Amino acid sequence: GIPSYLRAIGSDVTNTSDELSEEITLFPNPSNNGMYRINVSEQAAFSMIVYVRDFSGKLLNVAHFDQSDQLILDISSLPSASYLVTIETGSGFYNQKVVKQ
C-alpha cells in the first residue's frame, strides 16, 4: 500500500498545518549552506520525524529528533534547489518549502 506519510500529504496535512505553523518554524530560509534550525514551541516539544522531498515527491532525507536533540536539519549534501520539508509530530504534520541557495 501507500506509505502513511504519502497518504497524509494529500489529505490531512492542510487540516493540521495551520495549528502547527504557530508552533514550528524553520530558519534561515533561504539557507546558503543547507542548515536549518527547527524552532519548536514548548507545546510542540516532543519527538518528531522530518522528511525532505523534492517537488516531484521523491523522498531525499529522513531525520528523527527527540526533545533533547539540537534541532538542526542538515541538507548540505543536496544540490541548491527548493525542497518540501514535512515535520511529523504527535499533533499532525507541518509543511514548509525551503530554499537551499
SERO-810219 format. One line per field, with one value per residue (C-alpha): residue number from 0; residue in one letter; y, z, x. Coordinates in steps of 0.2 Angstrom, whole numbers, plus 5000, padded with zeros to 4 digits. Example, Ala and Ser with C-alpha at 12.3 -4.5 7.8 and 13.67 -1.06 7.14 Angstrom:
<pts>
i = c(0 1)
aa = c(A S)
y = c(4978 4995)
z = c(5039 5036)
x = c(5062 5068)
</pts>
This chain:
<pts>
i = c(0 1 2 3 4 5 6 7 8 9 10 11 12 13 14 15 16 17 18 19 20 21 22 23 24 25 26 27 28 29 30 31 32 33 34 35 36 37 38 39 40 41 42 43 44 45 46 47 48 49 50 51 52 53 54 55 56 57 58 59 60 61 62 63 64 65 66 67 68 69 70 71 72 73 74 75 76 77 78 79 80 81 82 83 84 85 86 87 88 89 90 91 92 93 94 95 96 97 98 99 100)
aa = c(G I P S Y L R A I G S D V T N T S D E L S E E I T L F P N P S N N G M Y R I N V S E Q A A F S M I V Y V R D F S G K L L N V A H F D Q S D Q L I L D I S S L P S A S Y L V T I E T G S G F Y N Q K V V K Q)
y = c(5000 5018 5023 5033 5049 5050 5047 5061 5074 5073 5074 5078 5089 5105 5102 5102 5113 5130 5124 5118 5133 5143 5130 5126 5137 5133 5146 5154 5152 5153 5145 5147 5131 5119 5120 5125 5127 5120 5131 5122 5130 5121 5115 5106 5100 5081 5069 5072 5065 5077 5072 5081 5079 5086 5093 5078 5069 5059 5056 5063 5063 5057 5064 5059 5071 5069 5083 5083 5084 5101 5103 5106 5100 5097 5096 5102 5087 5091 5102 5120 5119 5121 5107 5102 5099 5089 5088 5074 5076 5068 5083 5081 5087 5104 5108 5121 5125 5128 5135 5130 5143)
z = c(5000 5000 5015 5028 5026 5007 5011 5024 5012 5000 5014 5032 5031 5027 5041 5054 5047 5052 5070 5070 5060 5076 5085 5072 5062 5051 5048 5040 5024 5011 5018 5010 5017 5019 5038 5045 5063 5068 5082 5092 5105 5122 5117 5102 5111 5108 5096 5078 5061 5047 5029 5015 4997 4980 4971 4961 4978 4979 4997 4999 5018 5034 5051 5068 5083 5101 5114 5119 5102 5095 5081 5065 5048 5038 5019 5015 5004 4992 4977 4978 4975 4983 4994 5003 5022 5031 5050 5058 5076 5088 5084 5065 5050 5046 5028 5023 5007 5010 4998 4998 4988)
x = c(5000 5004 5016 5006 5017 5012 4994 4995 5002 4987 4974 4976 4991 4982 4970 4983 4997 4989 4989 5007 5013 5012 5022 5036 5047 5062 5076 5085 5075 5083 5099 5116 5123 5108 5107 5091 5086 5070 5062 5048 5037 5036 5018 5026 5042 5041 5049 5047 5051 5057 5055 5064 5057 5060 5045 5042 5038 5055 5060 5078 5081 5073 5078 5072 5073 5069 5066 5084 5091 5098 5085 5096 5090 5106 5103 5120 5124 5109 5111 5104 5086 5069 5063 5047 5050 5037 5038 5028 5023 5011 4999 5000 5010 5018 5024 5036 5045 5064 5076 5095 5104)
</pts>
